[in-house]
Amino acid sequence: MALSHDPLWPRAGGWHVPEGQVDFGIIGVPTFSTSLTPGSTNLTPAAVREVLPRYSEAFIADGEIHTAARLLRHDFGDVKDPDGDEAGAVGAIGEAVSRSRLLVAIGGDNALTVPVAVAGWGDRIATAGLITVDAHLDVRDGVSNGSPVRRLIENFGIDPARVMQIAIADFANSTDYLQRVRDWGVTVITRDDVARRGVAAVVKEALAIAGAAGGPIHVDLDIDACDRSVAPACPASIPGGLSAYEMRQFARGFARDDRVVTIDLAEVDAAADSADGRTVRLTALCVLEALAGLSER
């Protein structure tokens, strides 16, 4: 369906800055082949780009009218074969990181978190931090969309004392893996904790923990942390998860912080979405919330 044109209502998306530094970048990282639940998460970056023009870049904060249009925004396209060539993916994402104040990577399943985080941290991994908003711990053995946090700790050396996992859900993890992160010293904030404390307080604590050494922070926003009613395209989303608004708050809240250099959006299978496309639309709005957060820095 063709969208209407109004010169006084500019649409989001279609960002292109041919060369030089930009404020905000997006990049598609279509991981899917190692997923524990086979699907078509590789289709999601294109689906999100298609939806972005349904929205504008205008927002209201503290009673003031803002637009992110003043920022330089660029779409770096998709990484080729991020599952088969992880090192190549790190290199391609690293180039985008080097040009951007904030880079948002659109997945793809949660396997994308490894190359995006590693690219964002660069040679500063000794001081880096990791924040996940996810119903799942993602510390399984092996290489899959269920293992990125374990791999970043065991294989890449991120200090677990600077890892914060938010919105971890009951009945979505095992006792062995819960004990594993506890033994490592990872900070876990449950879904119940988010409901009790509120997003703003959790964001503040997460940034303090992940940023304790002053290094770069990567944020993994797993859309399957949301309630299944708003995220039906996430195979592992469960009833009782975060609201769409809470996930959007997390995206903007983390993007406001200068130490956050990369954010990924994971676990949406565009081919499995409801007829109204609500999960893909939520993912697109998280992109725009990150853009708004950057403009508020």
N, C-alpha and C positions, 0 to 999 in steps of 0.2 A: 504494500500500500504506500503510495507516494505521500510524503509529509507536506503540509502546507508551508508556504514561504511568507515570512513577515520580517522585513528589515529591522523592525524594532524588537524582534524576538529571536536573536541569534541562537543557533543550536550548538550543542556540544559535539565533540568528535571531529574527525577530519584534520587532526593536528599535524602540521608539517613545518619544520624549520630545517632547511637544507644542510646547514653546517653550523659549527660553533656550539657554545654552551646553551643549555636550556634550563628552565626552572623545573619543569615537570615532564617526565617521560613515561610512556607505557610500552610494554613489550610482551608479545605472546610467547608463552613457554608451554607448548601443547603436549605435555607428558601424559601417557595413558597406558603404555604397553606392560608395565609391571604392576598394574593395579590389582589389588586383591579382589575387587569386584569389576570384572571386565565391562567396558562401556566405551563411550565416545567423548571423553573429556577433551580430546584433541580438537573437537569442533567448537569449543567454548570461546577461545579468543576471537574468532570471526563473528560469533553470535553476539558477543558483548559489543564489539565495534558497530555492528548493525543497529543495536539498540540505543547506543549513546545519543544519536541525534534526536531521540524522543524527548531529551531533557536539555535544559539550558545550563549555563554556568553561573547563574545569579543565585544569591542566597542572602539571608538576613541573619546577622549575629549582633547580639546586644543592642537590638533596635536599629542598627545601621544597615544600609543596603550595600552589598558587596558583589563583585564579580571577579572570577578568576581569569577573565579574558586578558587582564593586564600582564599575566605571566606568559613566558615563552613555553609552548607545549609542543611535544613531538611524539609521534608514533614510530617506534623503531622496527615495526614489523614483527614477524615471528622467528624464533630460533628454529633452525632446522634440526630434526632428529635429536631432541634433547635426551631421549631415553637411550639411544644407541651411542651417543657421543657426549657424555656428560662433561668431559674436559672442554670440548668445543663449545658446549653451551655456556660454561663458566666464562670462556673467553669472549663470546658474543655479548653476553649480559654485562660483563665487565666493561666493554667498550661503551655500552649505553650508560652504565653507572658513571663512568668518567665524564660524561657530558651533562649529567643531570644532578640537580640538587636532591630530587626525590624521584625514584624509579618505581613504578607499580608494574609488577609482572602478573599477567593474567594467565592462569592455568586452564586446563591441565589438572591432573590429579596432584596429590600432595608430594609426589616425588620431585616436583619443581622446587620445593623449598631448599633442597641441598644446593643446586647450582646458583640459585638466586642469592641465598645467604652468603655462600662462599665468595661469589663475585662482589657482593656489597661490602664484605669485610676486607677483602684484599689482603694486604700484608699486616693488617691490624687485628688479626684474630685473637691475639693475646689479651686484648682489652675489649673485645667485642661482646655484644649481648644478643640474646635471642628471646623473642616474645611470641608465643603462639596463642591464638584464640581458636579453640578446637575442642570438640567433645571427646577427642581421643588423644592418648599420650604419644602415639607414633614412635614407639621405642621397640618395635618388633625386631627380631633377628632377620638377617638377610637384606635384600635390596628390593624395596617395593614402596608403594605410597603409604605403607604403615610403618616405615622405618626411618624417616628423615631426622628426627630428633636424636635417636640413638646414633646414627651415622655422623651427625655433626659433632656429637660429644666424643665418640670413640675413635672415629676415623679422621676427623678434621681438627679436634682439639679445643672446641669451645668449652670454656669453664662452666660446668653445670651450676655453679653458684650464681651465674649471671643468666640463667635460663628461667623464664617465667612461663608457666602453662595455665591458661585462663579458660574457664567454662568447661572444665573436665566434667563429664557426665557420669552419673551412676548407671550401672548396667551396660556400659559401653567400653569397659576396660577389664583386664584381669587382675587378680590379686598379685600375681608374679610381677606384672609390669608396673603396678602401683608401688610395690615394694622396691622395684628397680630404681625408679626415679627418686623415691625417698632415700634410698641408700646413696645415690649420687649427690643428693643435696639440692635437687631441683625444687623450686617453689611452685606449688600447685594451688590454684584458686578454682574451686568447684563452681558448677552452675549455680548451686544454692548460695555460695558466697557472693556471686555477682548480683543475684536478686536481693540479697540482704544488704550489701554495701553500696551498690550502685556503680555504674560504669566509670564515672569520673574518679572516684576513690581508687578503683582497681587500676585504672590507667596510670594514676600518679605513683602507686606502689610499683607497678611493673617497670616504669621508666627508671625509677630509683634503683631497682635491683639490676635490671639489664644494663643500665648505664653507669653502674657504680665505678667502673674503671675509666670512664670518659671516652670509650671507644664507640665505633659505629654499631647501630642496632638494626637488626632485621626483624620484621613483624610478619608472621604468617597468619593470615585471616582465612580460616577454613570455614567456608559457608555452611558446611554440615554441622557446625555448632548451633545453627539456627533451628527453630522449631520446624518440624516436617511440613506444617501447613504453609510456611512461607518458603521452604526450600525443598520442594518435591523432587527436584532434579539432582539432589545429592543422595547417592545410594545409602549412605549411613546416617542421614539425619534422623532424629528421633522426636516423638512428641515430648513437649516440655523444654525444648531448647530455647536459645536466645530469641528474642523478637527481632524482626527486621530492623526496627529502630535502634535496638541495642547494638547490633552489628555495625550499623552505620555510625553510631556514636564512637565505637572503637576505632573505626577507620579514620574519622576526622580527628579524634583525640590523639592518636599516635602520630598522625601526620603533622601535627602542630609542633612537634619536638625536633629541634635541629639535629639531634643525634640519630634520628631514624633516616636511613639512607635508602632502604629498600622495603617494599611491602609486597607480599604475594597474596593472590586470591585463588583459592584452591577448591577442588572436589566438586565442581559443577559439571554435570553431563548434559550439555545443551540438547542432545537428542532425546533425553528422558524428561524434559520439562513439561509442565502443564500447558494446556492450550493457550493460556494467557501469558506464558513466558515469564512467570513471576520470579523464578530463581535467577535467570539471566538478567532480568531487569534489576533485581537486588544487587547483583554483582556489578552492573554498570553504575548503579548509584553509589556503591562503595568506592569505585574509581573516582567519581565526582566528589565524594566526601573527602577523600585523600587530597584531591586538588584544592578543595576549600580549606582544609587544614593547613596545607602548605602556604596558601595565600594569607593565613592568619599568623604565620611565624613572625 
